[in-house]
Amino acid sequence: MAAAKTVVSQTMTINIEEGFDGEGKQQLKPHTYSGIKKEASADELVKAGTALGSLMENEVASIVVTEKAEVAEAE
């Protein structure tokens, strides 16, 4: 029997470069946004993350999308 996945919510975290620590490890400052449309495509998420990141003082290191979903047996 096949299973189905339904996205319940998404959050987007934009990690901003904040320099390096004493050991040379890159330091990141996360900025998390909730209420991201469940239907948003990867292209739309990158465009939105890049636009928001451009408002920050430092460069965007990465954009991470976290998905919360329900899974169940398909009917």
PDB file of N, CA, C and O in Angstrom:
ATOM      1  N   MET A   1       0.840  -1.172   0.000  1.00  0.00           N
ATOM      2  CA  MET A   1       0.000   0.000   0.000  1.00  0.00           C
ATOM      3  C   MET A   1       0.888   1.240   0.000  1.00  0.00           C
ATOM      4  O   MET A   1       1.865   1.295   0.746  1.00  0.00           O
ATOM      5  N   ALA A   2       0.568   2.221  -0.813  1.00  0.00           N
ATOM      6  CA  ALA A   2       1.356   3.450  -0.927  1.00  0.00           C
ATOM      7  C   ALA A   2       1.011   4.417   0.195  1.00  0.00           C
ATOM      8  O   ALA A   2      -0.084   4.389   0.757  1.00  0.00           O
ATOM      9  N   ALA A   3       1.970   5.262   0.500  1.00  0.00           N
ATOM     10  CA  ALA A   3       1.767   6.275   1.527  1.00  0.00           C
ATOM     11  C   ALA A   3       1.707   7.657   0.869  1.00  0.00           C
ATOM     12  O   ALA A   3       2.230   7.864  -0.226  1.00  0.00           O
ATOM     13  N   ALA A   4       1.060   8.591   1.559  1.00  0.00           N
ATOM     14  CA  ALA A   4       0.952   9.963   1.066  1.00  0.00           C
ATOM     15  C   ALA A   4       1.547  10.906   2.104  1.00  0.00           C
ATOM     16  O   ALA A   4       1.443  10.670   3.307  1.00  0.00           O
ATOM     17  N   LYS A   5       2.171  11.975   1.622  1.00  0.00           N
ATOM     18  CA  LYS A   5       2.755  12.988   2.494  1.00  0.00           C
ATOM     19  C   LYS A   5       2.062  14.313   2.227  1.00  0.00           C
ATOM     20  O   LYS A   5       1.933  14.732   1.076  1.00  0.00           O
ATOM     21  N   THR A   6       1.615  14.973   3.290  1.00  0.00           N
ATOM     22  CA  THR A   6       0.960  16.271   3.177  1.00  0.00           C
ATOM     23  C   THR A   6       1.748  17.288   3.991  1.00  0.00           C
ATOM     24  O   THR A   6       1.887  17.142   5.205  1.00  0.00           O
ATOM     25  N   VAL A   7       2.266  18.321   3.324  1.00  0.00           N
ATOM     26  CA  VAL A   7       3.018  19.363   4.009  1.00  0.00           C
ATOM     27  C   VAL A   7       2.053  20.188   4.859  1.00  0.00           C
ATOM     28  O   VAL A   7       1.036  20.679   4.368  1.00  0.00           O
ATOM     29  N   VAL A   8       2.387  20.331   6.131  1.00  0.00           N
ATOM     30  CA  VAL A   8       1.560  21.073   7.077  1.00  0.00           C
ATOM     31  C   VAL A   8       2.064  22.505   7.218  1.00  0.00           C
ATOM     32  O   VAL A   8       1.268  23.443   7.256  1.00  0.00           O
ATOM     33  N   SER A   9       3.380  22.677   7.298  1.00  0.00           N
ATOM     34  CA  SER A   9       3.963  24.017   7.425  1.00  0.00           C
ATOM     35  C   SER A   9       5.418  23.991   6.975  1.00  0.00           C
ATOM     36  O   SER A   9       6.037  22.932   6.877  1.00  0.00           O
ATOM     37  N   GLN A  10       5.952  25.187   6.701  1.00  0.00           N
ATOM     38  CA  GLN A  10       7.352  25.335   6.317  1.00  0.00           C
ATOM     39  C   GLN A  10       7.933  26.547   7.038  1.00  0.00           C
ATOM     40  O   GLN A  10       7.232  27.528   7.290  1.00  0.00           O
ATOM     41  N   THR A  11       9.217  26.469   7.365  1.00  0.00           N
ATOM     42  CA  THR A  11       9.960  27.619   7.852  1.00  0.00           C
ATOM     43  C   THR A  11      11.211  27.765   6.995  1.00  0.00           C
ATOM     44  O   THR A  11      11.737  26.780   6.477  1.00  0.00           O
ATOM     45  N   MET A  12      11.679  28.990   6.852  1.00  0.00           N
ATOM     46  CA  MET A  12      12.890  29.247   6.083  1.00  0.00           C
ATOM     47  C   MET A  12      13.896  29.919   7.000  1.00  0.00           C
ATOM     48  O   MET A  12      13.577  30.893   7.681  1.00  0.00           O
ATOM     49  N   THR A  13      15.117  29.391   7.011  1.00  0.00           N
ATOM     50  CA  THR A  13      16.199  29.979   7.789  1.00  0.00           C
ATOM     51  C   THR A  13      17.259  30.482   6.825  1.00  0.00           C
ATOM     52  O   THR A  13      17.759  29.733   5.986  1.00  0.00           O
ATOM     53  N   ILE A  14      17.593  31.749   6.955  1.00  0.00           N
ATOM     54  CA  ILE A  14      18.656  32.350   6.156  1.00  0.00           C
ATOM     55  C   ILE A  14      19.856  32.494   7.084  1.00  0.00           C
ATOM     56  O   ILE A  14      19.807  33.232   8.068  1.00  0.00           O
ATOM     57  N   ASN A  15      20.932  31.784   6.762  1.00  0.00           N
ATOM     58  CA  ASN A  15      22.150  31.832   7.566  1.00  0.00           C
ATOM     59  C   ASN A  15      23.075  32.897   6.993  1.00  0.00           C
ATOM     60  O   ASN A  15      23.472  32.830   5.829  1.00  0.00           O
ATOM     61  N   ILE A  16      23.415  33.884   7.825  1.00  0.00           N
ATOM     62  CA  ILE A  16      24.237  35.013   7.423  1.00  0.00           C
ATOM     63  C   ILE A  16      25.648  34.846   7.992  1.00  0.00           C
ATOM     64  O   ILE A  16      25.816  34.506   9.163  1.00  0.00           O
ATOM     65  N   GLU A  17      26.667  35.090   7.146  1.00  0.00           N
ATOM     66  CA  GLU A  17      28.057  34.994   7.575  1.00  0.00           C
ATOM     67  C   GLU A  17      28.347  36.074   8.618  1.00  0.00           C
ATOM     68  O   GLU A  17      28.036  37.248   8.420  1.00  0.00           O
ATOM     69  N   GLU A  18      28.944  35.657   9.722  1.00  0.00           N
ATOM     70  CA  GLU A  18      29.277  36.593  10.797  1.00  0.00           C
ATOM     71  C   GLU A  18      30.768  36.580  11.112  1.00  0.00           C
ATOM     72  O   GLU A  18      31.169  37.025  12.187  1.00  0.00           O
ATOM     73  N   GLY A  19      31.597  36.080  10.200  1.00  0.00           N
ATOM     74  CA  GLY A  19      33.033  36.038  10.433  1.00  0.00           C
ATOM     75  C   GLY A  19      33.486  34.667  10.893  1.00  0.00           C
ATOM     76  O   GLY A  19      32.818  33.661  10.653  1.00  0.00           O
ATOM     77  N   PHE A  20      34.654  34.643  11.573  1.00  0.00           N
ATOM     78  CA  PHE A  20      35.259  33.394  12.019  1.00  0.00           C
ATOM     79  C   PHE A  20      35.607  33.487  13.498  1.00  0.00           C
ATOM     80  O   PHE A  20      35.900  34.565  14.015  1.00  0.00           O
ATOM     81  N   ASP A  21      35.571  32.328  14.174  1.00  0.00           N
ATOM     82  CA  ASP A  21      35.953  32.313  15.582  1.00  0.00           C
ATOM     83  C   ASP A  21      37.472  32.183  15.694  1.00  0.00           C
ATOM     84  O   ASP A  21      38.176  32.194  14.683  1.00  0.00           O
ATOM     85  N   GLY A  22      37.964  32.063  16.898  1.00  0.00           N
ATOM     86  CA  GLY A  22      39.404  31.972  17.153  1.00  0.00           C
ATOM     87  C   GLY A  22      40.066  30.751  16.541  1.00  0.00           C
ATOM     88  O   GLY A  22      41.280  30.743  16.336  1.00  0.00           O
ATOM     89  N   GLU A  23      39.281  29.713  16.245  1.00  0.00           N
ATOM     90  CA  GLU A  23      39.814  28.490  15.654  1.00  0.00           C
ATOM     91  C   GLU A  23      39.656  28.469  14.135  1.00  0.00           C
ATOM     92  O   GLU A  23      39.980  27.472  13.489  1.00  0.00           O
ATOM     93  N   GLY A  24      39.161  29.558  13.571  1.00  0.00           N
ATOM     94  CA  GLY A  24      39.001  29.637  12.126  1.00  0.00           C
ATOM     95  C   GLY A  24      37.705  29.036  11.595  1.00  0.00           C
ATOM     96  O   GLY A  24      37.538  28.891  10.384  1.00  0.00           O
ATOM     97  N   LYS A  25      36.791  28.686  12.490  1.00  0.00           N
ATOM     98  CA  LYS A  25      35.515  28.115  12.078  1.00  0.00           C
ATOM     99  C   LYS A  25      34.532  29.241  11.748  1.00  0.00           C
ATOM    100  O   LYS A  25      34.403  30.202  12.506  1.00  0.00           O
ATOM    101  N   GLN A  26      33.840  29.116  10.610  1.00  0.00           N
ATOM    102  CA  GLN A  26      32.897  30.135  10.176  1.00  0.00           C
ATOM    103  C   GLN A  26      31.732  30.244  11.159  1.00  0.00           C
ATOM    104  O   GLN A  26      31.174  29.235  11.590  1.00  0.00           O
ATOM    105  N   GLN A  27      31.375  31.468  11.503  1.00  0.00           N
ATOM    106  CA  GLN A  27      30.258  31.736  12.395  1.00  0.00           C
ATOM    107  C   GLN A  27      29.073  32.218  11.557  1.00  0.00           C
ATOM    108  O   GLN A  27      29.227  33.071  10.682  1.00  0.00           O
ATOM    109  N   LEU A  28      27.901  31.669  11.831  1.00  0.00           N
ATOM    110  CA  LEU A  28      26.690  32.023  11.103  1.00  0.00           C
ATOM    111  C   LEU A  28      25.645  32.553  12.069  1.00  0.00           C
ATOM    112  O   LEU A  28      25.567  32.116  13.217  1.00  0.00           O
ATOM    113  N   LYS A  29      24.844  33.493  11.597  1.00  0.00           N
ATOM    114  CA  LYS A  29      23.716  33.996  12.390  1.00  0.00           C
ATOM    115  C   LYS A  29      22.444  33.637  11.639  1.00  0.00           C
ATOM    116  O   LYS A  29      22.223  34.124  10.530  1.00  0.00           O
ATOM    117  N   PRO A  30      21.602  32.789  12.230  1.00  0.00           N
ATOM    118  CA  PRO A  30      20.370  32.384  11.544  1.00  0.00           C
ATOM    119  C   PRO A  30      19.242  33.401  11.724  1.00  0.00           C
ATOM    120  O   PRO A  30      19.067  33.973  12.800  1.00  0.00           O
ATOM    121  N   HIS A  31      18.491  33.611  10.658  1.00  0.00           N
ATOM    122  CA  HIS A  31      17.283  34.438  10.684  1.00  0.00           C
ATOM    123  C   HIS A  31      16.157  33.531  10.182  1.00  0.00           C
ATOM    124  O   HIS A  31      16.153  33.134   9.016  1.00  0.00           O
ATOM    125  N   THR A  32      15.209  33.205  11.054  1.00  0.00           N
ATOM    126  CA  THR A  32      14.167  32.230  10.725  1.00  0.00           C
ATOM    127  C   THR A  32      12.836  32.931  10.485  1.00  0.00           C
ATOM    128  O   THR A  32      12.434  33.824  11.230  1.00  0.00           O
ATOM    129  N   TYR A  33      12.165  32.497   9.417  1.00  0.00           N
ATOM    130  CA  TYR A  33      10.870  33.051   9.021  1.00  0.00           C
ATOM    131  C   TYR A  33       9.854  31.919   8.953  1.00  0.00           C
ATOM    132  O   TYR A  33      10.101  30.891   8.323  1.00  0.00           O
ATOM    133  N   SER A  34       8.718  32.110   9.600  1.00  0.00           N
ATOM    134  CA  SER A  34       7.659  31.097   9.562  1.00  0.00           C
ATOM    135  C   SER A  34       6.530  31.592   8.674  1.00  0.00           C
ATOM    136  O   SER A  34       6.565  32.720   8.182  1.00  0.00           O
ATOM    137  N   GLY A  35       5.545  30.757   8.473  1.00  0.00           N
ATOM    138  CA  GLY A  35       4.402  31.146   7.650  1.00  0.00           C
ATOM    139  C   GLY A  35       4.706  31.095   6.168  1.00  0.00           C
ATOM    140  O   GLY A  35       4.039  31.758   5.374  1.00  0.00           O
ATOM    141  N   ILE A  36       5.703  30.317   5.787  1.00  0.00           N
ATOM    142  CA  ILE A  36       6.065  30.178   4.374  1.00  0.00           C
ATOM    143  C   ILE A  36       4.975  29.340   3.693  1.00  0.00           C
ATOM    144  O   ILE A  36       4.547  28.318   4.230  1.00  0.00           O
ATOM    145  N   LYS A  37       4.534  29.774   2.519  1.00  0.00           N
ATOM    146  CA  LYS A  37       3.489  29.041   1.805  1.00  0.00           C
ATOM    147  C   LYS A  37       3.916  27.595   1.550  1.00  0.00           C
ATOM    148  O   LYS A  37       5.032  27.329   1.103  1.00  0.00           O
ATOM    149  N   LYS A  38       3.009  26.680   1.842  1.00  0.00           N
ATOM    150  CA  LYS A  38       3.288  25.255   1.654  1.00  0.00           C
ATOM    151  C   LYS A  38       3.504  24.916   0.184  1.00  0.00           C
ATOM    152  O   LYS A  38       4.204  23.955  -0.136  1.00  0.00           O
ATOM    153  N   GLU A  39       2.910  25.696  -0.706  1.00  0.00           N
ATOM    154  CA  GLU A  39       2.965  25.423  -2.138  1.00  0.00           C
ATOM    155  C   GLU A  39       4.175  26.070  -2.812  1.00  0.00           C
ATOM    156  O   GLU A  39       4.360  25.896  -4.017  1.00  0.00           O
ATOM    157  N   ALA A  40       4.998  26.805  -2.076  1.00  0.00           N
ATOM    158  CA  ALA A  40       6.125  27.533  -2.669  1.00  0.00           C
ATOM    159  C   ALA A  40       7.118  26.570  -3.312  1.00  0.00           C
ATOM    160  O   ALA A  40       7.499  25.560  -2.720  1.00  0.00           O
ATOM    161  N   SER A  41       7.530  26.904  -4.536  1.00  0.00           N
ATOM    162  CA  SER A  41       8.505  26.078  -5.254  1.00  0.00           C
ATOM    163  C   SER A  41       9.911  26.403  -4.753  1.00  0.00           C
ATOM    164  O   SER A  41      10.122  27.404  -4.068  1.00  0.00           O
ATOM    165  N   ALA A  42      10.863  25.548  -5.102  1.00  0.00           N
ATOM    166  CA  ALA A  42      12.258  25.778  -4.722  1.00  0.00           C
ATOM    167  C   ALA A  42      12.753  27.100  -5.301  1.00  0.00           C
ATOM    168  O   ALA A  42      13.461  27.842  -4.621  1.00  0.00           O
ATOM    169  N   ASP A  43      12.391  27.404  -6.546  1.00  0.00           N
ATOM    170  CA  ASP A  43      12.797  28.663  -7.169  1.00  0.00           C
ATOM    171  C   ASP A  43      12.255  29.862  -6.399  1.00  0.00           C
ATOM    172  O   ASP A  43      12.973  30.840  -6.189  1.00  0.00           O
ATOM    173  N   GLU A  44      10.999  29.794  -5.978  1.00  0.00           N
ATOM    174  CA  GLU A  44      10.391  30.886  -5.217  1.00  0.00           C
ATOM    175  C   GLU A  44      11.058  31.047  -3.855  1.00  0.00           C
ATOM    176  O   GLU A  44      11.254  32.168  -3.385  1.00  0.00           O
ATOM    177  N   LEU A  45      11.406  29.930  -3.223  1.00  0.00           N
ATOM    178  CA  LEU A  45      12.059  29.981  -1.924  1.00  0.00           C
ATOM    179  C   LEU A  45      13.446  30.612  -2.035  1.00  0.00           C
ATOM    180  O   LEU A  45      13.833  31.419  -1.189  1.00  0.00           O
ATOM    181  N   VAL A  46      14.186  30.248  -3.066  1.00  0.00           N
ATOM    182  CA  VAL A  46      15.517  30.840  -3.271  1.00  0.00           C
ATOM    183  C   VAL A  46      15.390  32.331  -3.548  1.00  0.00           C
ATOM    184  O   VAL A  46      16.153  33.131  -3.006  1.00  0.00           O
ATOM    185  N   LYS A  47      14.441  32.707  -4.380  1.00  0.00           N
ATOM    186  CA  LYS A  47      14.241  34.124  -4.721  1.00  0.00           C
ATOM    187  C   LYS A  47      13.901  34.921  -3.459  1.00  0.00           C
ATOM    188  O   LYS A  47      14.465  35.992  -3.235  1.00  0.00           O
ATOM    189  N   ALA A  48      12.989  34.411  -2.639  1.00  0.00           N
ATOM    190  CA  ALA A  48      12.592  35.097  -1.410  1.00  0.00           C
ATOM    191  C   ALA A  48      13.750  35.158  -0.418  1.00  0.00           C
ATOM    192  O   ALA A  48      13.995  36.201   0.188  1.00  0.00           O
ATOM    193  N   GLY A  49      14.456  34.053  -0.251  1.00  0.00           N
ATOM    194  CA  GLY A  49      15.589  34.018   0.673  1.00  0.00           C
ATOM    195  C   GLY A  49      16.703  34.957   0.253  1.00  0.00           C
ATOM    196  O   GLY A  49      17.313  35.622   1.090  1.00  0.00           O
ATOM    197  N   THR A  50      16.964  35.010  -1.036  1.00  0.00           N
ATOM    198  CA  THR A  50      17.999  35.902  -1.557  1.00  0.00           C
ATOM    199  C   THR A  50      17.595  37.362  -1.369  1.00  0.00           C
ATOM    200  O   THR A  50      18.421  38.196  -0.997  1.00  0.00           O
ATOM    201  N   ALA A  51      16.324  37.669  -1.627  1.00  0.00           N
ATOM    202  CA  ALA A  51      15.840  39.040  -1.448  1.00  0.00           C
ATOM    203  C   ALA A  51      15.935  39.460   0.016  1.00  0.00           C
ATOM    204  O   ALA A  51      16.407  40.558   0.311  1.00  0.00           O
ATOM    205  N   LEU A  52      15.497  38.610   0.927  1.00  0.00           N
ATOM    206  CA  LEU A  52      15.595  38.930   2.357  1.00  0.00           C
ATOM    207  C   LEU A  52      17.049  39.040   2.786  1.00  0.00           C
ATOM    208  O   LEU A  52      17.406  39.928   3.561  1.00  0.00           O
ATOM    209  N   GLY A  53      17.888  38.142   2.285  1.00  0.00           N
ATOM    210  CA  GLY A  53      19.306  38.163   2.628  1.00  0.00           C
ATOM    211  C   GLY A  53      20.009  39.415   2.155  1.00  0.00           C
ATOM    212  O   GLY A  53      20.965  39.868   2.783  1.00  0.00           O
ATOM    213  N   SER A  54      19.541  39.984   1.043  1.00  0.00           N
ATOM    214  CA  SER A  54      20.169  41.198   0.522  1.00  0.00           C
ATOM    215  C   SER A  54      19.948  42.394   1.448  1.00  0.00           C
ATOM    216  O   SER A  54      20.645  43.403   1.338  1.00  0.00           O
ATOM    217  N   LEU A  55      18.994  42.282   2.345  1.00  0.00           N
ATOM    218  CA  LEU A  55      18.730  43.351   3.313  1.00  0.00           C
ATOM    219  C   LEU A  55      19.668  43.277   4.515  1.00  0.00           C
ATOM    220  O   LEU A  55      19.733  44.205   5.322  1.00  0.00           O
ATOM    221  N   MET A  56      20.393  42.165   4.625  1.00  0.00           N
ATOM    222  CA  MET A  56      21.306  41.970   5.759  1.00  0.00           C
ATOM    223  C   MET A  56      22.642  42.646   5.475  1.00  0.00           C
ATOM    224  O   MET A  56      23.000  42.889   4.323  1.00  0.00           O
ATOM    225  N   GLU A  57      23.360  42.940   6.534  1.00  0.00           N
ATOM    226  CA  GLU A  57      24.654  43.606   6.398  1.00  0.00           C
ATOM    227  C   GLU A  57      25.700  42.698   5.758  1.00  0.00           C
ATOM    228  O   GLU A  57      26.511  43.164   4.957  1.00  0.00           O
ATOM    229  N   ASN A  58      25.693  41.405   6.100  1.00  0.00           N
ATOM    230  CA  ASN A  58      26.690  40.462   5.593  1.00  0.00           C
ATOM    231  C   ASN A  58      26.083  39.529   4.547  1.00  0.00           C
ATOM    232  O   ASN A  58      24.883  39.580   4.278  1.00  0.00           O
ATOM    233  N   GLU A  59      26.919  38.681   3.964  1.00  0.00           N
ATOM    234  CA  GLU A  59      26.515  37.777   2.888  1.00  0.00           C
ATOM    235  C   GLU A  59      25.698  36.587   3.399  1.00  0.00           C
ATOM    236  O   GLU A  59      25.849  36.157   4.542  1.00  0.00           O
ATOM    237  N   VAL A  60      24.837  36.069   2.533  1.00  0.00           N
ATOM    238  CA  VAL A  60      24.066  34.860   2.826  1.00  0.00           C
ATOM    239  C   VAL A  60      24.983  33.656   2.648  1.00  0.00           C
ATOM    240  O   VAL A  60      25.605  33.501   1.596  1.00  0.00           O
ATOM    241  N   ALA A  61      25.071  32.810   3.660  1.00  0.00           N
ATOM    242  CA  ALA A  61      25.869  31.588   3.577  1.00  0.00           C
ATOM    243  C   ALA A  61      25.011  30.442   3.048  1.00  0.00           C
ATOM    244  O   ALA A  61      25.483  29.625   2.258  1.00  0.00           O
ATOM    245  N   SER A  62      23.743  30.379   3.485  1.00  0.00           N
ATOM    246  CA  SER A  62      22.846  29.316   3.030  1.00  0.00           C
ATOM    247  C   SER A  62      21.403  29.666   3.345  1.00  0.00           C
ATOM    248  O   SER A  62      21.109  30.501   4.201  1.00  0.00           O
ATOM    249  N   ILE A  63      20.517  28.999   2.623  1.00  0.00           N
ATOM    250  CA  ILE A  63      19.083  29.123   2.854  1.00  0.00           C
ATOM    251  C   ILE A  63      18.579  27.706   3.125  1.00  0.00           C
ATOM    252  O   ILE A  63      18.763  26.806   2.307  1.00  0.00           O
ATOM    253  N   VAL A  64      17.947  27.521   4.270  1.00  0.00           N
ATOM    254  CA  VAL A  64      17.474  26.196   4.671  1.00  0.00           C
ATOM    255  C   VAL A  64      15.964  26.253   4.865  1.00  0.00           C
ATOM    256  O   VAL A  64      15.453  27.127   5.565  1.00  0.00           O
ATOM    257  N   VAL A  65      15.256  25.318   4.243  1.00  0.00           N
ATOM    258  CA  VAL A  65      13.807  25.228   4.411  1.00  0.00           C
ATOM    259  C   VAL A  65      13.510  23.966   5.201  1.00  0.00           C
ATOM    260  O   VAL A  65      13.950  22.875   4.839  1.00  0.00           O
ATOM    261  N   THR A  66      12.753  24.125   6.289  1.00  0.00           N
ATOM    262  CA  THR A  66      12.349  22.995   7.118  1.00  0.00           C
ATOM    263  C   THR A  66      10.862  22.771   6.908  1.00  0.00           C
ATOM    264  O   THR A  66      10.047  23.684   7.037  1.00  0.00           O
ATOM    265  N   GLU A  67      10.537  21.541   6.583  1.00  0.00           N
ATOM    266  CA  GLU A  67       9.169  21.170   6.262  1.00  0.00           C
ATOM    267  C   GLU A  67       8.594  20.306   7.380  1.00  0.00           C
ATOM    268  O   GLU A  67       9.265  19.393   7.862  1.00  0.00           O
ATOM    269  N   LYS A  68       7.372  20.582   7.792  1.00  0.00           N
ATOM    270  CA  LYS A  68       6.651  19.737   8.731  1.00  0.00           C
ATOM    271  C   LYS A  68       5.526  19.103   7.946  1.00  0.00           C
ATOM    272  O   LYS A  68       4.711  19.802   7.344  1.00  0.00           O
ATOM    273  N   ALA A  69       5.478  17.780   7.950  1.00  0.00           N
ATOM    274  CA  ALA A  69       4.493  17.077   7.118  1.00  0.00           C
ATOM    275  C   ALA A  69       3.867  15.913   7.876  1.00  0.00           C
ATOM    276  O   ALA A  69       4.445  15.361   8.812  1.00  0.00           O
ATOM    277  N   GLU A  70       2.669  15.565   7.436  1.00  0.00           N
ATOM    278  CA  GLU A  70       1.973  14.389   7.960  1.00  0.00           C
ATOM    279  C   GLU A  70       2.062  13.307   6.896  1.00  0.00           C
ATOM    280  O   GLU A  70       1.963  13.589   5.701  1.00  0.00           O
ATOM    281  N   VAL A  71       2.247  12.075   7.332  1.00  0.00           N
ATOM    282  CA  VAL A  71       2.249  10.948   6.414  1.00  0.00           C
ATOM    283  C   VAL A  71       1.170   9.962   6.833  1.00  0.00           C
ATOM    284  O   VAL A  71       0.896   9.786   8.021  1.00  0.00           O
ATOM    285  N   ALA A  72       0.568   9.328   5.852  1.00  0.00           N
ATOM    286  CA  ALA A  72      -0.485   8.365   6.143  1.00  0.00           C
ATOM    287  C   ALA A  72      -0.607   7.421   4.952  1.00  0.00           C
ATOM    288  O   ALA A  72      -0.146   7.719   3.851  1.00  0.00           O
ATOM    289  N   GLU A  73      -1.226   6.301   5.195  1.00  0.00           N
ATOM    290  CA  GLU A  73      -1.491   5.383   4.088  1.00  0.00           C
ATOM    291  C   GLU A  73      -2.470   6.014   3.123  1.00  0.00           C
ATOM    292  O   GLU A  73      -3.479   6.587   3.534  1.00  0.00           O
ATOM    293  N   ALA A  74      -2.173   5.909   1.845  1.00  0.00           N
ATOM    294  CA  ALA A  74      -3.052   6.470   0.824  1.00  0.00           C
ATOM    295  C   ALA A  74      -4.326   5.623   0.729  1.00  0.00           C
ATOM    296  O   ALA A  74      -4.309   4.410   0.938  1.00  0.00           O
ATOM    297  N   GLU A  75      -5.402   6.290   0.415  1.00  0.00           N
ATOM    298  CA  GLU A  75      -6.679   5.574   0.323  1.00  0.00           C
ATOM    299  C   GLU A  75      -6.918   5.079  -1.072  1.00  0.00           C
ATOM    300  O   GLU A  75      -7.945   4.453  -1.337  1.00  0.00           O
TER     301      GLU A  75
END
